[in-house]
Amino acid sequence: MTISFEWVRIRGNRAFVSGHPPLGPGGTPAGPFGKVPSEVPLEAAQASARLTALAVIAGLQQAIGDLDRIAGWAMVNGFVNADPGYA
C-alpha cells in the first residue's frame, strides 16, 4: 500500500511538512506499529524514528530539489506512541 498524500507543500519561500510516518522502500508504511515498550521494543522504535526522519528529508528533497536551499527550521515536533508513564 502506498500513501497518496502531499506530505510537503510549498508556499512562497517556505516548505510546510506534515506528519510523516516511517516509510520503507517505495513509500510504503513501515512498522512496527504499537505502543513502546509493551508492544514495540525500544530499539525497533528507534529504527522507526530514523525511517521517519529520512522520510521527512526525502519528502523535502522531492518537493524543493536541492536540500541546500533549506536555510533553517522554524519548528520540529516528534511524537511516539508510548505506554502511559513511559519516558
C-alpha positions, 0 to 999 in steps of 0.5 A, a space after each residue: 500500500 502506498 500513501 497518496 498524500 502531499 506530505 510537503 507543500 510549498 508556499 512562497 519561500 517556505 516548505 510546510 511538512 506534515 506528519 510523516 510516518 516511517 516509510 520503507 522502500 517505495 513509500 510504503 508504511 513501515 512498522 512496527 506499529 504499537 505502543 513502546 515498550 509493551 508492544 514495540 521494543 525500544 530499539 525497533 522504535 528507534 529504527 522507526 524514528 530514523 525511517 521517519 526522519 529520512 522520510 521527512 528529508 526525502 519528502 523535502 528533497 522531492 518537493 524543493 530539489 536541492 536540500 541546500 536551499 533549506 536555510 533553517 527550521 522554524 519548528 520540529 515536533 516528534 511524537 511516539 506512541 508510548 505506554 502511559 508513564 513511559 519516558 
